[in-house]
């Protein structure tokens, strides 16, 4: 059984939920999101097969 899990939508969802819960973290969440998406783009880890 293969499950394809894309990291970018998952990271976006988690970041959105954290921003709703704690709006003060917006700057840190956006910065971490951009760093993670950049690393995923550089190293090509866009899809993980479980």
Biopython code that builds the backbone (N, CA, C, O; Angstrom):
import numpy as np
from Bio.PDB.StructureBuilder import StructureBuilder

atoms = [
    (1, "UNK", "N", (0.844, -1.177, 0.000)),
    (1, "UNK", "CA", (0.000, 0.000, 0.000)),
    (1, "UNK", "C", (0.886, 1.235, 0.000)),
    (1, "UNK", "O", (1.722, 1.407, 0.888)),
    (2, "UNK", "N", (0.705, 2.085, -0.985)),
    (2, "UNK", "CA", (1.494, 3.315, -1.074)),
    (2, "UNK", "C", (0.613, 4.517, -0.754)),
    (2, "UNK", "O", (-0.491, 4.655, -1.280)),
    (3, "UNK", "N", (1.114, 5.367, 0.105)),
    (3, "UNK", "CA", (0.432, 6.624, 0.425)),
    (3, "UNK", "C", (1.368, 7.747, 0.021)),
    (3, "UNK", "O", (2.480, 7.849, 0.539)),
    (4, "UNK", "N", (0.923, 8.591, -0.903)),
    (4, "UNK", "CA", (1.738, 9.734, -1.308)),
    (4, "UNK", "C", (1.382, 10.921, -0.437)),
    (4, "UNK", "O", (0.221, 11.322, -0.353)),
    (5, "UNK", "N", (2.383, 11.472, 0.202)),
    (5, "UNK", "CA", (2.180, 12.585, 1.118)),
    (5, "UNK", "C", (3.036, 13.747, 0.644)),
    (5, "UNK", "O", (4.264, 13.662, 0.664)),
    (6, "UNK", "N", (2.405, 14.827, 0.220)),
    (6, "UNK", "CA", (3.145, 16.008, -0.192)),
    (6, "UNK", "C", (3.432, 16.855, 1.049)),
    (6, "UNK", "O", (2.534, 17.110, 1.852)),
    (7, "UNK", "N", (4.651, 17.279, 1.199)),
    (7, "UNK", "CA", (5.038, 18.017, 2.399)),
    (7, "UNK", "C", (4.514, 19.445, 2.418)),
    (7, "UNK", "O", (4.116, 19.931, 3.477)),
    (8, "UNK", "N", (4.500, 20.127, 1.287)),
    (8, "UNK", "CA", (4.133, 21.541, 1.300)),
    (8, "UNK", "C", (2.702, 21.797, 1.767)),
    (8, "UNK", "O", (2.504, 22.705, 2.574)),
    (9, "UNK", "N", (1.686, 21.048, 1.308)),
    (9, "UNK", "CA", (0.347, 21.307, 1.851)),
    (9, "UNK", "C", (0.244, 20.979, 3.338)),
    (9, "UNK", "O", (-0.476, 21.652, 4.075)),
    (10, "UNK", "N", (0.950, 19.964, 3.771)),
    (10, "UNK", "CA", (0.926, 19.599, 5.185)),
    (10, "UNK", "C", (1.552, 20.698, 6.037)),
    (10, "UNK", "O", (1.009, 21.060, 7.081)),
    (11, "UNK", "N", (2.678, 21.223, 5.604)),
    (11, "UNK", "CA", (3.339, 22.315, 6.326)),
    (11, "UNK", "C", (2.462, 23.563, 6.335)),
    (11, "UNK", "O", (2.380, 24.257, 7.349)),
    (12, "UNK", "N", (1.810, 23.850, 5.217)),
    (12, "UNK", "CA", (0.916, 25.008, 5.138)),
    (12, "UNK", "C", (-0.245, 24.870, 6.111)),
    (12, "UNK", "O", (-0.615, 25.830, 6.786)),
    (13, "UNK", "N", (-0.815, 23.681, 6.181)),
    (13, "UNK", "CA", (-1.931, 23.444, 7.087)),
    (13, "UNK", "C", (-1.524, 23.631, 8.537)),
    (13, "UNK", "O", (-2.237, 24.276, 9.305)),
    (14, "UNK", "N", (-0.396, 23.078, 8.911)),
    (14, "UNK", "CA", (0.092, 23.215, 10.287)),
    (14, "UNK", "C", (0.384, 24.674, 10.606)),
    (14, "UNK", "O", (0.033, 25.154, 11.685)),
    (15, "UNK", "N", (1.025, 25.387, 9.677)),
    (15, "UNK", "CA", (1.332, 26.801, 9.897)),
    (15, "UNK", "C", (0.056, 27.616, 10.051)),
    (15, "UNK", "O", (-0.018, 28.494, 10.911)),
    (16, "UNK", "N", (-0.950, 27.335, 9.225)),
    (16, "UNK", "CA", (-2.218, 28.059, 9.324)),
    (16, "UNK", "C", (-2.913, 27.836, 10.649)),
    (16, "UNK", "O", (-3.449, 28.774, 11.238)),
    (17, "UNK", "N", (-2.907, 26.607, 11.121)),
    (17, "UNK", "CA", (-3.533, 26.301, 12.409)),
    (17, "UNK", "C", (-2.797, 27.003, 13.546)),
    (17, "UNK", "O", (-3.426, 27.548, 14.453)),
    (18, "UNK", "N", (-1.463, 26.992, 13.497)),
    (18, "UNK", "CA", (-0.693, 27.669, 14.541)),
    (18, "UNK", "C", (-0.934, 29.170, 14.543)),
    (18, "UNK", "O", (-0.986, 29.787, 15.608)),
    (19, "UNK", "N", (-1.082, 29.763, 13.367)),
    (19, "UNK", "CA", (-1.348, 31.203, 13.288)),
    (19, "UNK", "C", (-2.721, 31.507, 13.864)),
    (19, "UNK", "O", (-2.889, 32.520, 14.544)),
    (20, "UNK", "N", (-3.707, 30.655, 13.608)),
    (20, "UNK", "CA", (-5.033, 30.870, 14.184)),
    (20, "UNK", "C", (-5.014, 30.751, 15.702)),
    (20, "UNK", "O", (-5.689, 31.513, 16.396)),
    (21, "UNK", "N", (-4.246, 29.804, 16.217)),
    (21, "UNK", "CA", (-4.197, 29.584, 17.661)),
    (21, "UNK", "C", (-3.389, 30.684, 18.351)),
    (21, "UNK", "O", (-3.803, 31.211, 19.384)),
    (22, "UNK", "N", (-2.243, 31.023, 17.779)),
    (22, "UNK", "CA", (-1.342, 31.990, 18.410)),
    (22, "UNK", "C", (-0.891, 33.028, 17.388)),
    (22, "UNK", "O", (0.175, 32.872, 16.792)),
    (23, "UNK", "N", (-1.680, 34.087, 17.170)),
    (23, "UNK", "CA", (-1.334, 35.078, 16.143)),
    (23, "UNK", "C", (0.003, 35.787, 16.378)),
    (23, "UNK", "O", (0.585, 36.319, 15.433)),
    (24, "UNK", "N", (0.494, 35.804, 17.604)),
    (24, "UNK", "CA", (1.764, 36.471, 17.884)),
    (24, "UNK", "C", (2.947, 35.768, 17.223)),
    (24, "UNK", "O", (4.009, 36.365, 17.049)),
    (25, "UNK", "N", (2.763, 34.508, 16.859)),
    (25, "UNK", "CA", (3.846, 33.729, 16.255)),
    (25, "UNK", "C", (3.930, 33.897, 14.745)),
    (25, "UNK", "O", (4.720, 33.212, 14.095)),
    (26, "UNK", "N", (3.135, 34.792, 14.175)),
    (26, "UNK", "CA", (3.035, 34.911, 12.729)),
    (26, "UNK", "C", (4.397, 35.095, 12.062)),
    (26, "UNK", "O", (4.697, 34.408, 11.086)),
    (27, "UNK", "N", (5.221, 36.002, 12.567)),
    (27, "UNK", "CA", (6.525, 36.260, 11.949)),
    (27, "UNK", "C", (7.418, 35.024, 11.961)),
    (27, "UNK", "O", (8.075, 34.716, 10.966)),
    (28, "UNK", "N", (7.437, 34.324, 13.082)),
    (28, "UNK", "CA", (8.281, 33.133, 13.190)),
    (28, "UNK", "C", (7.768, 32.007, 12.305)),
    (28, "UNK", "O", (8.550, 31.303, 11.666)),
    (29, "UNK", "N", (6.442, 31.839, 12.270)),
    (29, "UNK", "CA", (5.871, 30.774, 11.453)),
    (29, "UNK", "C", (6.128, 31.023, 9.979)),
    (29, "UNK", "O", (6.474, 30.096, 9.247)),
    (30, "UNK", "N", (5.963, 32.268, 9.529)),
    (30, "UNK", "CA", (6.212, 32.590, 8.128)),
    (30, "UNK", "C", (7.684, 32.371, 7.791)),
    (30, "UNK", "O", (8.004, 31.821, 6.738)),
    (31, "UNK", "N", (8.575, 32.797, 8.673)),
    (31, "UNK", "CA", (10.006, 32.614, 8.425)),
    (31, "UNK", "C", (10.360, 31.125, 8.351)),
    (31, "UNK", "O", (11.069, 30.708, 7.435)),
    (32, "UNK", "N", (9.880, 30.328, 9.294)),
    (32, "UNK", "CA", (10.163, 28.892, 9.279)),
    (32, "UNK", "C", (9.552, 28.219, 8.060)),
    (32, "UNK", "O", (10.160, 27.326, 7.469)),
    (33, "UNK", "N", (8.348, 28.645, 7.683)),
    (33, "UNK", "CA", (7.696, 28.078, 6.500)),
    (33, "UNK", "C", (8.541, 28.329, 5.254)),
    (33, "UNK", "O", (8.758, 27.419, 4.454)),
    (34, "UNK", "N", (9.010, 29.545, 5.094)),
    (34, "UNK", "CA", (9.818, 29.867, 3.917)),
    (34, "UNK", "C", (11.129, 29.092, 3.906)),
    (34, "UNK", "O", (11.574, 28.641, 2.850)),
    (35, "UNK", "N", (11.743, 28.935, 5.059)),
    (35, "UNK", "CA", (12.990, 28.174, 5.147)),
    (35, "UNK", "C", (12.749, 26.710, 4.790)),
    (35, "UNK", "O", (13.511, 26.122, 4.023)),
    (36, "UNK", "N", (11.694, 26.125, 5.342)),
    (36, "UNK", "CA", (11.403, 24.715, 5.084)),
    (36, "UNK", "C", (11.066, 24.488, 3.612)),
    (36, "UNK", "O", (11.550, 23.534, 3.004)),
    (37, "UNK", "N", (10.234, 25.365, 3.037)),
    (37, "UNK", "CA", (9.870, 25.220, 1.629)),
    (37, "UNK", "C", (11.107, 25.390, 0.741)),
    (37, "UNK", "O", (11.243, 24.693, -0.263)),
    (38, "UNK", "N", (11.996, 26.298, 1.097)),
    (38, "UNK", "CA", (13.234, 26.473, 0.348)),
    (38, "UNK", "C", (14.117, 25.240, 0.410)),
    (38, "UNK", "O", (14.697, 24.838, -0.599)),
    (39, "UNK", "N", (14.223, 24.635, 1.591)),
    (39, "UNK", "CA", (15.028, 23.420, 1.734)),
    (39, "UNK", "C", (14.421, 22.256, 0.969)),
    (39, "UNK", "O", (15.137, 21.466, 0.353)),
    (40, "UNK", "N", (13.099, 22.153, 1.010)),
    (40, "UNK", "CA", (12.432, 21.093, 0.250)),
    (40, "UNK", "C", (12.688, 21.290, -1.240)),
    (40, "UNK", "O", (12.941, 20.324, -1.960)),
    (41, "UNK", "N", (12.625, 22.530, -1.703)),
    (41, "UNK", "CA", (12.876, 22.807, -3.104)),
    (41, "UNK", "C", (14.308, 22.506, -3.509)),
    (41, "UNK", "O", (14.548, 21.994, -4.603)),
    (42, "UNK", "N", (15.262, 22.818, -2.642)),
    (42, "UNK", "CA", (16.666, 22.577, -2.954)),
    (42, "UNK", "C", (17.015, 21.096, -2.984)),
    (42, "UNK", "O", (17.731, 20.635, -3.873)),
    (43, "UNK", "N", (16.503, 20.353, -2.005)),
    (43, "UNK", "CA", (16.897, 18.956, -1.871)),
    (43, "UNK", "C", (15.914, 17.991, -2.504)),
    (43, "UNK", "O", (16.129, 16.780, -2.472)),
    (44, "UNK", "N", (14.826, 18.515, -3.085)),
    (44, "UNK", "CA", (13.902, 17.677, -3.843)),
    (44, "UNK", "C", (13.110, 16.683, -3.032)),
    (44, "UNK", "O", (12.792, 15.604, -3.532)),
    (45, "UNK", "N", (12.782, 17.005, -1.813)),
    (45, "UNK", "CA", (11.989, 16.102, -0.996)),
    (45, "UNK", "C", (10.518, 16.417, -1.040)),
    (45, "UNK", "O", (9.848, 16.364, -0.009)),
    (46, "UNK", "N", (9.996, 16.743, -2.205)),
    (46, "UNK", "CA", (8.600, 17.147, -2.329)),
    (46, "UNK", "C", (7.593, 16.067, -2.025)),
    (46, "UNK", "O", (6.508, 16.365, -1.525)),
    (47, "UNK", "N", (7.919, 14.810, -2.314)),
    (47, "UNK", "CA", (6.997, 13.707, -2.049)),
    (47, "UNK", "C", (7.694, 12.628, -1.246)),
    (47, "UNK", "O", (8.819, 12.225, -1.541)),
    (48, "UNK", "N", (6.991, 12.175, -0.225)),
    (48, "UNK", "CA", (7.492, 11.064, 0.596)),
    (48, "UNK", "C", (6.524, 9.906, 0.419)),
    (48, "UNK", "O", (5.312, 10.089, 0.533)),
    (49, "UNK", "N", (7.040, 8.727, 0.143)),
    (49, "UNK", "CA", (6.185, 7.550, 0.007)),
    (49, "UNK", "C", (6.277, 6.736, 1.279)),
    (49, "UNK", "O", (7.355, 6.339, 1.722)),
    (50, "UNK", "N", (5.104, 6.500, 1.853)),
    (50, "UNK", "CA", (5.045, 5.708, 3.084)),
    (50, "UNK", "C", (4.521, 4.324, 2.788)),
    (50, "UNK", "O", (4.397, 3.504, 3.698)),
]
sb = StructureBuilder()
sb.init_structure("model")
sb.init_model(0)
sb.init_chain("A")
sb.init_seg("    ")
for serial, (resi, resn, name, xyz) in enumerate(atoms, 1):
    if name == "N":
        sb.init_residue(resn, " ", resi, " ")
    sb.init_atom(name, np.array(xyz, "f"), 0.0, 1.0, " ", f" {name:<3s}", serial, name[0])
structure = sb.get_structure()
